[in-house]
Amino acid sequence: MTTKDNDEDWFIFSRSAHTAAKLHEEYHGYNPNDANAKLVISQAPASVVSAVPCPADIFHLKDLRFEIANLEPSHREVCLNGTMFVDGRLNEQDSAVRNIQFG
């Protein structure tokens, strides 16, 4: 998930980009259409399938073979296939954090 201010960017497990964006906006107090979701992977851990839509936990990302670069809650970083994803405050990065959705 990304927003223009990049303040709360992170992953959402969702069945659609629209649902992920809506959850992100409601959860973090953004206005409708403030969030943008992009597909990163199309699978989700069985432990979250019944709970979607929901924010991704760092340990779910690890189960999905993301490399964990930093576990600090205020600056989580993960890497997948050479792409680094950072939790929030991405002004200097180009759309680095994207949505995880599955069908």
Secondary structure, DSSP 8 states (H G I E B T S, - for coil): -EETT-SS---EEESSHHHHHHHHHHHHT--TT-EE--BS-S---HHHHTT-SEE--HHHHHHTT-EEEE--TTS-EEEETTEEEESS--TTSSS---BEE--
